[in-house]
Amino acid sequence: MASSVEEVSYEFGSLFAVTILGSLLAYLYTINVVLPEDASALARDSMAAAIEIAGAEGESLRAAANMAFDSAYTTVMYVAAGVLALGSLVTALLLRAYGPGSESSSYQTGH
């Protein structure tokens, strides 16, 4: 039973992280990309579209897409690190009452 709960929690956490962080990455890329004047507006939709269009339109579009993607990716990694740090802090605060010498440690293990 505990194994299945752990597995579902892991899968749900992975799905949630990919969904939220991926959406944030796409949003940040879209609002941060500064397209050259002669570039197609379709390049704003995604990094893959920008790279595909850059094959025909030139290096300036590829550089703009790379810069926007790098900026968005860095921001997403800072957000993820902040969420992990906050989770660690909350866990430490919640488990403070269960350390060595607490009432919970006076029970025998394996009961």
C-alpha positions in Angstrom: 0.0 0.0 0.0 2.7 2.5 1.0 4.6 1.7 -2.2 1.7 2.5 -4.4 1.0 5.8 -2.6 4.7 6.7 -3.0 4.6 5.8 -6.7 1.4 7.8 -7.4 2.9 10.8 -5.5 6.1 10.6 -7.5 4.2 10.5 -10.8 1.8 13.3 -9.8 4.7 15.5 -8.7 6.6 14.9 -12.0 3.5 15.6 -14.1 2.8 18.7 -12.1 6.3 20.0 -12.4 6.6 19.4 -16.1 3.2 21.1 -16.7 3.8 24.1 -14.6 7.5 24.7 -15.4 7.0 23.9 -19.1 4.1 26.4 -19.4 6.1 29.0 -17.6 9.0 28.4 -19.9 6.8 28.8 -23.0 5.2 31.9 -21.6 8.5 33.6 -20.7 10.0 32.7 -24.1 7.0 34.2 -25.9 7.0 37.5 -24.0 10.8 37.9 -24.1 11.7 37.1 -27.7 12.6 40.2 -29.6 12.3 39.3 -33.3 14.2 41.1 -36.0 12.1 43.3 -38.2 12.2 40.9 -41.2 11.4 37.8 -39.2 8.1 35.9 -39.4 5.7 36.3 -36.4 5.5 32.5 -36.3 8.9 32.5 -34.7 7.4 34.0 -31.5 5.3 30.8 -30.9 8.2 28.5 -29.9 11.9 28.0 -30.0 11.5 25.1 -32.5 9.5 27.3 -34.9 12.2 30.1 -34.6 15.0 27.6 -35.4 13.1 26.2 -38.4 12.3 29.7 -39.7 15.9 30.8 -39.1 17.1 28.3 -41.6 15.5 30.5 -44.3 15.7 34.0 -42.7 19.1 34.1 -41.1 21.3 34.1 -38.0 19.8 37.2 -36.3 16.5 35.3 -35.7 18.4 32.3 -34.3 20.4 34.6 -31.9 17.2 36.3 -30.8 15.4 33.0 -30.1 18.5 31.6 -28.2 18.7 34.7 -26.1 15.0 34.6 -25.2 15.1 30.9 -24.5 18.2 31.2 -22.3 16.6 34.0 -20.3 13.3 32.0 -19.9 15.1 28.8 -18.9 17.2 30.6 -16.3 14.1 32.2 -14.8 12.4 28.9 -14.6 15.4 27.3 -12.9 15.4 30.1 -10.3 11.6 29.5 -9.7 12.2 25.7 -9.3 15.1 26.3 -6.9 13.0 28.7 -4.9 10.1 26.2 -4.6 12.5 23.4 -3.5 14.1 25.7 -0.9 10.7 26.7 0.4 9.7 23.0 0.5 12.8 22.2 2.5 12.2 25.0 4.9 8.6 23.9 5.5 9.7 20.3 6.0 12.3 21.3 8.5 9.8 23.3 10.4 7.2 20.6 10.4 9.6 17.8 11.4 11.3 19.9 14.2 9.0 18.3 16.8 10.1 14.8 15.8 13.8 15.0 16.3 16.0 13.1 18.8 14.8 13.5 22.4 11.2 14.2 21.4 8.3 12.2 22.6 8.1 10.5 19.3 11.6 9.1 19.6 10.7 7.3 22.9 8.6 4.7 21.0 10.2 1.5 19.9 11.1 1.2 16.3 9.3 -1.3 14.1 6.0 -1.3 16.0 
